[in-house]
């Protein structure tokens, strides 16, 4: 009886789903920040080159 109740219990599934969503959002944020960092590096390099340094 307890095993059947355990199989029907879905309360932990919600926590796992929220964890997966948070992980996906984290990966997306990291990718975006890395892309912005690369663009900023290129911009500052261009400014430095333009100033003759």
Secondary structure, DSSP 8 states (H G I E B T S, - for coil): -HHHHHHH--HHHHHHHHHHHHHHHHHHHHHHHHHHHHHHHHHHHHHHHHTT-
